[in-house]
Amino acid sequence: MHSTANSQDTKATYHRDALAKLNNNELFISDAFIGGKWVSKTKKFDVFEPASGTKLGQVSDCDVEDFRNAIESAHQAQANFFEGTTGTSRGALLRRWYDLILANQDDLATSLSLENGKTICEAKGEVVYAANFISWFAEEATRAYGVTIPSSTPHTTLLTIREPVGVCGIITPWNFPAAMITRKVGPALAAGCSVVIKPPSETPYTCLALTKLAVEAGIPSNLIQVCPTKNRQAATELATNSLVRKISFTGSTGVGKMLAKLASGTLKKVSLELGGNAPFIVFDDADLDLAVEGAMFCKFRCSGQTCVWLVGRLFLVLRQIRYYGPTSNFNLVQMPAPDNMTVHRTVRNDGQEYLDRLDIGKDVPNDIEDHLVNLYFTWQDPASHVVQREMYQKAKVQWCDHMVDNPYYSEALRNSICALGAAFESRHHPTFVTFPKSLADFFADRAKALLDIELDCPSVATVQAMVILSGHDIGCKRDARGWLYSGISMDGHEACAFDLALHVDMTPYVRTGSISQEEADLRKTVFWGAYTVDHLWGLHLGRPFRINMEDVTVAKPGIDGSISGHWSAYVSPGSRGITQPDYAELLCSQRALLCDIMAPLGHALYGSQRIPPSVLQEMNQKTVKELKEWKDCLPSVLQVQTDEKDTKTPYLPHVLLLQ
């Protein structure tokens, strides 16, 4: 206990010791900067140090009125600044700012490292990187050339003159607290614009320090306004206020879509750098040592939280595509990261508003939902087992009744289950009106909309929802785009199943108590359910699929042949049939084996290699032989007798489907 207490004390005091060593402690600022003054707000929000999870400090939390005041002040300052300066003088101001940034490199790097979590070496590199943007745009300030355009009429001269757009709203991400500020503010000031900055709530200190240095460099104080906040409604003022003429945003695609929509109301110019991953493709004539060095840098820069990180797998082009080492974000460390260190969209906070905007936010009666859920678990899930009903219901109660988030329930999963359940119902419900959408499409559209939010921070339930949605789009709508969902869940550029470590054997973690046996069993079910659905859709649609099975350590479910539960037919409330033993897990295992047998043929047919016809014929014969052996070796409980005289033996529909 004594050593643990000392460890906690060390974590709590580390950042204090680091801040005490700052050469200029005035650069560690917790106030907003509005109207040329530092403004301390009564309401504040906490900023945490990612390395230890301890609180780094509290920063003023601006509201809508603060943003309006900042925008008004920036608007008044902008015209005078542009008319009273030249490109040369603006460039000189930026160069002085550049010099001050480099002069305070160590202090800026310390603050950046503490709030962002980068190593001090990487933080120092970012400060130089950020300063270089200022240097670049200082030179560009004098090069705002116009253009002379030949006229189509005589005695006429056409000229274009570049002028600043006006107030620019700037919203930056947490992963580059310094560079994203200077990359946006630099060109704005060089052009003669003023800016209102909403820095990331995770990393506001670096922006505030850079602002202080800008004012010290002689840049008019009203030109730069900084409004830290965790109030999303307040931040949207930048997108809706008519005095803001341009908005620049770097962040997630979902938020970018929302800002673009809001900005359209006042015809703002919009610059968006939205979330994504960069490919890393190494050709056979490349220097592999340099390629590995570059891959390591891209993958581990800022702990992988950049737009140029590897997408989870390395592609090596040697006339074919090979896959190496899927990564995992599964937290195997005993100390979980505190929830308040992560800020992202959530269905609980943003889902209903999102659905309402799409006109699919109406409440669903409990009796209708229960009916559709019963249909799904009776007729669909046994055929593509990916959800354990008892665990789903338990997780749903935690989420809905106790307001406790957990990885085994999501609203996207809830609606996707209803969507496929509705596929076994009439197209339109007599009392729950969804026209012109069918009942199934109504729930599917809800699930897809919520999935857009959930993919910001996916969970096991997210993978389940994507697998089910792929079944809806392909099976019910005959829409081949449904394979996108199964692809994202298993082998697309996101590879959520691997990213969540569903492919990893959880036995060691069950032994240590890090995860329950029930959770481990569900993760196993979800992985192999997603695996079989993705492979079957790939074979059905002619889509190549490839998974590095060497990384898969989780065993197939139901190998022991034990009963998974019981099944009875359901059509409507009160219509349950005779209860029979169910072997859902065993079926899942056999479907996975079936996919293993078919996979080589699928790779040959839909892969990038050219297979000679003779080799393809041999593969076909081998596959047919293995399929016959597989069918003959099915467990007795899954065997189906084709004797026409046998009319009394009851077979479960999903057992018949396996044949």
PADO-790977 format. One record per residue (C-alpha): residue number from 1; x negated, y, z negated. Coordinates in steps of 0.5 Angstrom, whole numbers, plus 500, padded with zeros to 3 digits. Each point is the difference from the previous one (the first is absolute). Layout:
BEGIN
{atom NUM,{X,Y,Z}}
...
// end
This chain:
BEGIN
{atom 1,{500,500,500}}
{atom 2,{494,505,498}}
{atom 3,{497,499,507}}
{atom 4,{507,501,504}}
{atom 5,{501,506,496}}
{atom 6,{493,503,502}}
{atom 7,{502,498,507}}
{atom 8,{506,504,500}}
{atom 9,{497,506,497}}
{atom 10,{494,500,505}}
{atom 11,{506,500,505}}
{atom 12,{503,506,497}}
{atom 13,{494,504,499}}
{atom 14,{496,499,507}}
{atom 15,{504,505,504}}
{atom 16,{499,505,494}}
{atom 17,{493,499,500}}
{atom 18,{499,501,507}}
{atom 19,{504,506,500}}
{atom 20,{496,503,495}}
{atom 21,{494,499,504}}
{atom 22,{503,505,506}}
{atom 23,{495,506,502}}
{atom 24,{507,504,501}}
{atom 25,{505,497,496}}
{atom 26,{505,506,502}}
{atom 27,{501,495,507}}
{atom 28,{504,495,496}}
{atom 29,{506,504,500}}
{atom 30,{507,498,498}}
{atom 31,{504,506,502}}
{atom 32,{504,501,507}}
{atom 33,{498,506,504}}
{atom 34,{505,504,503}}
{atom 35,{500,507,502}}
{atom 36,{493,501,499}}
{atom 37,{500,498,492}}
{atom 38,{499,494,496}}
{atom 39,{507,498,498}}
{atom 40,{501,495,494}}
{atom 41,{507,497,500}}
{atom 42,{503,497,493}}
{atom 43,{502,494,504}}
{atom 44,{494,495,502}}
{atom 45,{498,493,503}}
{atom 46,{495,496,498}}
{atom 47,{494,498,504}}
{atom 48,{496,493,499}}
{atom 49,{493,498,500}}
{atom 50,{501,493,505}}
{atom 51,{494,497,497}}
{atom 52,{503,499,493}}
{atom 53,{507,502,501}}
{atom 54,{499,506,494}}
{atom 55,{503,507,501}}
{atom 56,{495,505,503}}
{atom 57,{504,506,499}}
{atom 58,{507,503,501}}
{atom 59,{501,505,506}}
{atom 60,{506,505,501}}
{atom 61,{506,497,503}}
{atom 62,{503,505,505}}
{atom 63,{507,501,502}}
{atom 64,{504,502,506}}
{atom 65,{500,507,498}}
{atom 66,{492,500,499}}
{atom 67,{500,498,507}}
{atom 68,{504,505,503}}
{atom 69,{496,505,496}}
{atom 70,{494,497,503}}
{atom 71,{503,500,507}}
{atom 72,{502,508,499}}
{atom 73,{493,502,498}}
{atom 74,{497,496,505}}
{atom 75,{504,503,506}}
{atom 76,{499,507,497}}
{atom 77,{492,499,500}}
{atom 78,{500,497,507}}
{atom 79,{501,505,505}}
{atom 80,{496,505,496}}
{atom 81,{494,495,500}}
{atom 82,{501,499,508}}
{atom 83,{500,507,502}}
{atom 84,{495,502,495}}
{atom 85,{495,495,502}}
{atom 86,{496,497,506}}
{atom 87,{498,493,502}}
{atom 88,{493,502,498}}
{atom 89,{502,503,493}}
{atom 90,{504,494,499}}
{atom 91,{494,495,502}}
{atom 92,{496,504,495}}
{atom 93,{505,499,494}}
{atom 94,{500,492,502}}
{atom 95,{493,500,500}}
{atom 96,{499,503,493}}
{atom 97,{505,495,498}}
{atom 98,{496,494,503}}
{atom 99,{494,503,496}}
{atom 100,{504,500,493}}
{atom 101,{502,493,501}}
{atom 102,{493,497,501}}
{atom 103,{498,504,495}}
{atom 104,{505,497,495}}
{atom 105,{499,493,503}}
{atom 106,{499,496,494}}
{atom 107,{506,503,496}}
{atom 108,{505,499,505}}
{atom 109,{497,493,501}}
{atom 110,{501,499,493}}
{atom 111,{507,502,500}}
{atom 112,{502,496,506}}
{atom 113,{497,494,497}}
{atom 114,{504,500,494}}
{atom 115,{506,501,503}}
{atom 116,{500,496,506}}
{atom 117,{495,494,498}}
{atom 118,{495,501,505}}
{atom 119,{493,499,498}}
{atom 120,{496,506,499}}
{atom 121,{496,499,506}}
{atom 122,{506,499,504}}
{atom 123,{503,506,497}}
{atom 124,{494,504,502}}
{atom 125,{500,498,507}}
{atom 126,{507,502,500}}
{atom 127,{498,507,498}}
{atom 128,{495,501,505}}
{atom 129,{505,497,505}}
{atom 130,{505,505,498}}
{atom 131,{496,506,500}}
{atom 132,{498,498,507}}
{atom 133,{507,501,503}}
{atom 134,{500,507,497}}
{atom 135,{493,501,504}}
{atom 136,{503,498,506}}
{atom 137,{506,504,500}}
{atom 138,{496,506,498}}
{atom 139,{497,500,507}}
{atom 140,{506,498,503}}
{atom 141,{503,507,497}}
{atom 142,{497,504,505}}
{atom 143,{502,495,506}}
{atom 144,{507,502,500}}
{atom 145,{500,501,508}}
{atom 146,{506,502,504}}
{atom 147,{501,497,507}}
{atom 148,{502,504,507}}
{atom 149,{505,497,504}}
{atom 150,{500,501,507}}
{atom 151,{507,503,502}}
{atom 152,{505,498,505}}
{atom 153,{502,507,501}}
{atom 154,{496,506,503}}
{atom 155,{497,506,496}}
{atom 156,{501,495,493}}
{atom 157,{495,498,495}}
{atom 158,{502,494,495}}
{atom 159,{496,500,494}}
{atom 160,{501,495,494}}
{atom 161,{498,503,493}}
{atom 162,{499,495,494}}
{atom 163,{503,503,494}}
{atom 164,{501,496,493}}
{atom 165,{507,497,499}}
{atom 166,{500,503,493}}
{atom 167,{501,496,493}}
{atom 168,{498,493,500}}
{atom 169,{503,495,495}}
{atom 170,{494,495,499}}
{atom 171,{502,493,496}}
{atom 172,{493,495,499}}
{atom 173,{499,493,498}}
{atom 174,{496,498,494}}
{atom 175,{495,496,503}}
{atom 176,{496,506,503}}
{atom 177,{501,505,495}}
{atom 178,{495,505,503}}
{atom 179,{500,498,507}}
{atom 180,{507,500,501}}
{atom 181,{501,507,497}}
{atom 182,{494,503,504}}
{atom 183,{502,497,507}}
{atom 184,{507,503,499}}
{atom 185,{498,507,497}}
{atom 186,{494,501,504}}
{atom 187,{503,501,507}}
{atom 188,{506,504,497}}
{atom 189,{496,505,497}}
{atom 190,{495,500,506}}
{atom 191,{507,502,504}}
{atom 192,{502,505,496}}
{atom 193,{506,496,496}}
{atom 194,{501,500,493}}
{atom 195,{501,493,496}}
{atom 196,{505,497,495}}
{atom 197,{497,494,497}}
{atom 198,{503,494,497}}
{atom 199,{494,496,498}}
{atom 200,{501,492,498}}
{atom 201,{503,499,493}}
{atom 202,{495,495,498}}
{atom 203,{494,504,502}}
{atom 204,{501,508,500}}
{atom 205,{494,502,496}}
{atom 206,{496,500,506}}
{atom 207,{504,504,504}}
{atom 208,{501,506,494}}
{atom 209,{492,500,500}}
{atom 210,{500,501,507}}
{atom 211,{505,506,500}}
{atom 212,{496,503,494}}
{atom 213,{493,500,505}}
{atom 214,{504,502,506}}
{atom 215,{502,507,496}}
{atom 216,{493,500,497}}
{atom 217,{498,500,507}}
{atom 218,{504,507,502}}
{atom 219,{506,496,503}}
{atom 220,{506,505,498}}
{atom 221,{504,496,494}}
{atom 222,{507,500,503}}
{atom 223,{498,497,506}}
{atom 224,{499,493,496}}
{atom 225,{506,498,496}}
{atom 226,{499,493,496}}
{atom 227,{506,497,497}}
{atom 228,{499,493,497}}
{atom 229,{506,496,498}}
{atom 230,{504,493,500}}
{atom 231,{506,503,501}}
{atom 232,{502,498,507}}
{atom 233,{506,504,501}}
{atom 234,{495,506,499}}
{atom 235,{495,498,505}}
{atom 236,{505,500,505}}
{atom 237,{501,507,500}}
{atom 238,{494,500,505}}
{atom 239,{504,497,505}}
{atom 240,{506,504,499}}
{atom 241,{498,507,499}}
{atom 242,{501,504,506}}
{atom 243,{493,504,498}}
{atom 244,{496,494,501}}
{atom 245,{499,500,507}}
{atom 246,{495,493,500}}
{atom 247,{500,494,496}}
{atom 248,{494,496,500}}
{atom 249,{500,493,496}}
{atom 250,{496,494,499}}
{atom 251,{503,494,497}}
{atom 252,{505,494,501}}
{atom 253,{504,499,506}}
{atom 254,{507,500,496}}
{atom 255,{499,507,497}}
{atom 256,{497,503,507}}
{atom 257,{507,498,503}}
{atom 258,{503,504,495}}
{atom 259,{496,506,500}}
{atom 260,{501,500,508}}
{atom 261,{507,500,499}}
{atom 262,{501,505,495}}
{atom 263,{495,505,504}}
{atom 264,{504,499,506}}
{atom 265,{505,504,497}}
{atom 266,{496,507,500}}
{atom 267,{496,497,506}}
{atom 268,{494,500,497}}
{atom 269,{493,497,503}}
{atom 270,{498,494,497}}
{atom 271,{494,496,500}}
{atom 272,{500,493,497}}
{atom 273,{495,495,498}}
{atom 274,{504,494,498}}
{atom 275,{498,494,497}}
{atom 276,{497,494,504}}
{atom 277,{494,495,501}}
{atom 278,{494,501,505}}
{atom 279,{498,494,504}}
{atom 280,{493,497,499}}
{atom 281,{498,496,506}}
{atom 282,{493,497,501}}
{atom 283,{498,498,507}}
{atom 284,{495,494,502}}
{atom 285,{495,505,502}}
{atom 286,{500,504,494}}
{atom 287,{495,501,495}}
{atom 288,{503,495,494}}
{atom 289,{495,503,495}}
{atom 290,{503,507,501}}
{atom 291,{507,498,501}}
{atom 292,{500,496,493}}
{atom 293,{497,507,497}}
{atom 294,{505,504,503}}
{atom 295,{506,495,498}}
{atom 296,{497,500,493}}
{atom 297,{500,508,500}}
{atom 298,{507,500,503}}
{atom 299,{503,495,495}}
{atom 300,{497,502,493}}
{atom 301,{500,508,502}}
{atom 302,{505,503,494}}
{atom 303,{502,493,498}}
{atom 304,{503,499,507}}
{atom 305,{505,505,499}}
{atom 306,{498,504,507}}
{atom 307,{503,500,507}}
{atom 308,{494,496,503}}
{atom 309,{500,494,495}}
{atom 310,{500,493,503}}
{atom 311,{507,498,501}}
{atom 312,{499,494,495}}
{atom 313,{497,495,506}}
{atom 314,{494,501,504}}
{atom 315,{501,499,508}}
{atom 316,{494,497,504}}
{atom 317,{501,500,507}}
{atom 318,{496,494,503}}
{atom 319,{505,499,506}}
{atom 320,{505,498,494}}
{atom 321,{502,503,493}}
{atom 322,{498,497,494}}
{atom 323,{502,502,493}}
{atom 324,{496,501,494}}
{atom 325,{501,501,493}}
{atom 326,{507,503,498}}
{atom 327,{500,504,494}}
{atom 328,{504,501,494}}
{atom 329,{503,505,496}}
{atom 330,{502,495,495}}
{atom 331,{497,503,493}}
{atom 332,{497,494,496}}
{atom 333,{497,505,495}}
{atom 334,{503,499,493}}
{atom 335,{501,508,500}}
{atom 336,{505,502,504}}
{atom 337,{500,507,503}}
{atom 338,{505,505,497}}
{atom 339,{506,501,504}}
{atom 340,{500,508,499}}
{atom 341,{493,500,504}}
{atom 342,{504,498,506}}
{atom 343,{505,505,504}}
{atom 344,{504,497,506}}
{atom 345,{507,500,502}}
{atom 346,{504,495,497}}
{atom 347,{507,497,501}}
{atom 348,{502,502,493}}
{atom 349,{499,507,501}}
{atom 350,{501,501,508}}
{atom 351,{504,494,502}}
{atom 352,{507,503,500}}
{atom 353,{498,507,503}}
{atom 354,{497,496,506}}
{atom 355,{506,495,501}}
{atom 356,{504,506,499}}
{atom 357,{497,504,506}}
{atom 358,{501,494,504}}
{atom 359,{507,500,498}}
{atom 360,{499,493,498}}
{atom 361,{500,502,492}}
{atom 362,{507,497,498}}
{atom 363,{501,496,494}}
{atom 364,{501,493,501}}
{atom 365,{505,496,496}}
{atom 366,{498,495,495}}
{atom 367,{504,495,503}}
{atom 368,{498,501,507}}
{atom 369,{493,499,498}}
{atom 370,{501,494,496}}
{atom 371,{503,497,506}}
{atom 372,{495,501,505}}
{atom 373,{494,498,495}}
{atom 374,{504,494,499}}
{atom 375,{500,499,507}}
{atom 376,{493,501,501}}
{atom 377,{498,495,495}}
{atom 378,{504,495,502}}
{atom 379,{499,500,508}}
{atom 380,{494,504,501}}
{atom 381,{495,500,495}}
{atom 382,{499,492,500}}
{atom 383,{499,500,507}}
{atom 384,{494,505,499}}
{atom 385,{499,500,493}}
{atom 386,{496,506,497}}
{atom 387,{505,503,494}}
{atom 388,{501,496,494}}
{atom 389,{507,502,498}}
{atom 390,{499,500,492}}
{atom 391,{494,504,500}}
{atom 392,{503,505,505}}
{atom 393,{506,501,495}}
{atom 394,{496,501,494}}
{atom 395,{495,505,504}}
{atom 396,{506,503,502}}
{atom 397,{503,501,493}}
{atom 398,{493,503,498}}
{atom 399,{500,505,506}}
{atom 400,{508,502,500}}
{atom 401,{502,500,492}}
{atom 402,{493,501,496}}
{atom 403,{497,504,505}}
{atom 404,{494,496,500}}
{atom 405,{496,500,507}}
{atom 406,{497,493,502}}
{atom 407,{497,497,506}}
{atom 408,{506,494,501}}
{atom 409,{505,505,501}}
{atom 410,{501,506,505}}
{atom 411,{506,503,503}}
{atom 412,{498,498,507}}
{atom 413,{500,493,498}}
{atom 414,{507,501,497}}
{atom 415,{503,503,507}}
{atom 416,{496,495,504}}
{atom 417,{503,494,496}}
{atom 418,{507,503,501}}
{atom 419,{498,501,508}}
{atom 420,{499,493,501}}
{atom 421,{506,498,496}}
{atom 422,{504,504,504}}
{atom 423,{498,497,506}}
{atom 424,{504,494,498}}
{atom 425,{506,505,499}}
{atom 426,{505,503,505}}
{atom 427,{497,506,504}}
{atom 428,{504,505,496}}
{atom 429,{502,500,493}}
{atom 430,{508,501,499}}
{atom 431,{499,505,494}}
{atom 432,{493,502,500}}
{atom 433,{499,504,506}}
{atom 434,{494,501,504}}
{atom 435,{502,501,507}}
{atom 436,{497,501,505}}
{atom 437,{494,496,497}}
{atom 438,{502,493,498}}
{atom 439,{500,498,493}}
{atom 440,{493,496,501}}
{atom 441,{497,506,504}}
{atom 442,{502,505,494}}
{atom 443,{496,496,495}}
{atom 444,{494,499,505}}
{atom 445,{500,507,501}}
{atom 446,{500,502,493}}
{atom 447,{494,494,499}}
{atom 448,{496,503,505}}
{atom 449,{501,507,498}}
{atom 450,{498,498,492}}
{atom 451,{494,496,503}}
{atom 452,{497,506,503}}
{atom 453,{500,503,493}}
{atom 454,{498,493,497}}
{atom 455,{494,499,505}}
{atom 456,{496,506,496}}
{atom 457,{499,496,494}}
{atom 458,{502,492,503}}
{atom 459,{502,495,495}}
{atom 460,{502,492,500}}
{atom 461,{507,502,501}}
{atom 462,{498,505,506}}
{atom 463,{497,494,504}}
{atom 464,{506,496,498}}
{atom 465,{504,505,503}}
{atom 466,{496,501,507}}
{atom 467,{501,492,501}}
{atom 468,{507,500,499}}
{atom 469,{501,507,505}}
{atom 470,{496,496,505}}
{atom 471,{505,494,500}}
{atom 472,{506,506,500}}
{atom 473,{497,503,506}}
{atom 474,{498,494,504}}
{atom 475,{505,495,498}}
{atom 476,{506,505,500}}
{atom 477,{499,505,505}}
{atom 478,{495,497,505}}
{atom 479,{495,505,499}}
{atom 480,{493,498,501}}
{atom 481,{497,506,496}}
{atom 482,{502,496,494}}
{atom 483,{494,497,500}}
{atom 484,{497,506,498}}
{atom 485,{502,499,493}}
{atom 486,{498,493,499}}
{atom 487,{493,502,503}}
{atom 488,{499,506,495}}
{atom 489,{502,495,494}}
{atom 490,{495,495,503}}
{atom 491,{495,502,505}}
{atom 492,{501,507,503}}
{atom 493,{496,506,498}}
{atom 494,{503,500,493}}
{atom 495,{500,493,499}}
{atom 496,{503,501,493}}
{atom 497,{500,493,498}}
{atom 498,{493,500,500}}
{atom 499,{499,507,497}}
{atom 500,{504,497,494}}
{atom 501,{496,494,500}}
{atom 502,{506,495,501}}
{atom 503,{495,496,503}}
{atom 504,{496,499,494}}
{atom 505,{501,494,495}}
{atom 506,{502,503,493}}
{atom 507,{499,494,496}}
{atom 508,{494,503,497}}
{atom 509,{504,507,498}}
{atom 510,{506,495,497}}
{atom 511,{495,497,496}}
{atom 512,{497,507,497}}
{atom 513,{508,502,499}}
{atom 514,{499,506,505}}
{atom 515,{506,497,504}}
{atom 516,{505,495,499}}
{atom 517,{501,494,503}}
{atom 518,{507,502,503}}
{atom 519,{497,506,503}}
{atom 520,{494,496,503}}
{atom 521,{505,495,503}}
{atom 522,{504,506,503}}
{atom 523,{494,503,503}}
{atom 524,{498,493,503}}
{atom 525,{507,499,503}}
{atom 526,{500,507,503}}
{atom 527,{493,499,503}}
{atom 528,{502,494,503}}
{atom 529,{507,502,502}}
{atom 530,{497,506,504}}
{atom 531,{495,496,503}}
{atom 532,{505,495,503}}
{atom 533,{505,505,502}}
{atom 534,{494,504,504}}
{atom 535,{498,494,503}}
{atom 536,{506,498,502}}
{atom 537,{502,507,503}}
{atom 538,{493,500,504}}
{atom 539,{502,493,503}}
{atom 540,{507,502,502}}
{atom 541,{498,507,503}}
{atom 542,{493,498,503}}
{atom 543,{496,505,495}}
{atom 544,{493,498,498}}
{atom 545,{499,499,492}}
{atom 546,{494,499,497}}
{atom 547,{498,499,492}}
{atom 548,{494,498,497}}
{atom 549,{502,494,497}}
{atom 550,{493,500,496}}
{atom 551,{502,505,496}}
{atom 552,{507,497,498}}
{atom 553,{499,496,493}}
{atom 554,{507,500,498}}
{atom 555,{503,493,500}}
{atom 556,{506,498,504}}
{atom 557,{507,500,496}}
{atom 558,{504,494,499}}
{atom 559,{494,495,501}}
{atom 560,{502,496,494}}
{atom 561,{507,499,503}}
{atom 562,{504,502,494}}
{atom 563,{507,503,500}}
{atom 564,{500,508,501}}
{atom 565,{507,501,498}}
{atom 566,{507,498,502}}
{atom 567,{504,502,506}}
{atom 568,{507,500,502}}
{atom 569,{504,503,506}}
{atom 570,{503,507,499}}
{atom 571,{504,504,505}}
{atom 572,{505,505,495}}
{atom 573,{500,501,493}}
{atom 574,{503,494,496}}
{atom 575,{498,495,506}}
{atom 576,{494,497,497}}
{atom 577,{499,493,503}}
{atom 578,{497,493,497}}
{atom 579,{494,502,497}}
{atom 580,{494,496,503}}
{atom 581,{492,499,498}}
{atom 582,{496,505,504}}
{atom 583,{493,500,502}}
{atom 584,{499,507,502}}
{atom 585,{492,500,498}}
{atom 586,{499,493,504}}
{atom 587,{503,503,506}}
{atom 588,{496,506,500}}
{atom 589,{494,496,499}}
{atom 590,{502,496,506}}
{atom 591,{501,506,504}}
{atom 592,{493,502,499}}
{atom 593,{498,493,502}}
{atom 594,{504,501,506}}
{atom 595,{497,507,502}}
{atom 596,{493,497,499}}
{atom 597,{501,495,505}}
{atom 598,{503,505,505}}
{atom 599,{495,505,498}}
{atom 600,{494,498,505}}
{atom 601,{505,499,506}}
{atom 602,{502,507,498}}
{atom 603,{493,503,500}}
{atom 604,{499,497,507}}
{atom 605,{506,502,503}}
{atom 606,{500,507,497}}
{atom 607,{493,502,499}}
{atom 608,{495,503,503}}
{atom 609,{496,494,503}}
{atom 610,{501,497,507}}
{atom 611,{501,493,499}}
{atom 612,{499,495,505}}
{atom 613,{507,496,502}}
{atom 614,{497,493,499}}
{atom 615,{498,503,493}}
{atom 616,{507,503,499}}
{atom 617,{503,493,502}}
{atom 618,{496,496,495}}
{atom 619,{501,505,494}}
{atom 620,{508,499,502}}
{atom 621,{499,493,499}}
{atom 622,{497,500,494}}
{atom 623,{505,505,497}}
{atom 624,{506,496,502}}
{atom 625,{496,494,497}}
{atom 626,{499,504,493}}
{atom 627,{507,502,500}}
{atom 628,{503,493,501}}
{atom 629,{495,498,494}}
{atom 630,{503,506,496}}
{atom 631,{507,498,501}}
{atom 632,{499,492,499}}
{atom 633,{496,502,493}}
{atom 634,{505,505,498}}
{atom 635,{502,499,492}}
{atom 636,{507,495,500}}
{atom 637,{504,506,497}}
{atom 638,{499,504,506}}
{atom 639,{501,494,505}}
{atom 640,{506,500,505}}
{atom 641,{503,494,503}}
{atom 642,{502,501,507}}
{atom 643,{505,494,500}}
{atom 644,{507,502,502}}
{atom 645,{503,495,496}}
{atom 646,{497,503,493}}
{atom 647,{506,505,499}}
{atom 648,{500,501,493}}
{atom 649,{493,502,498}}
{atom 650,{500,507,498}}
{atom 651,{494,504,503}}
{atom 652,{498,507,498}}
{atom 653,{501,505,506}}
{atom 654,{492,502,498}}
{atom 655,{498,493,500}}
{atom 656,{504,499,507}}
{atom 657,{496,506,503}}
{atom 658,{493,498,498}}
{atom 659,{502,494,505}}
// end
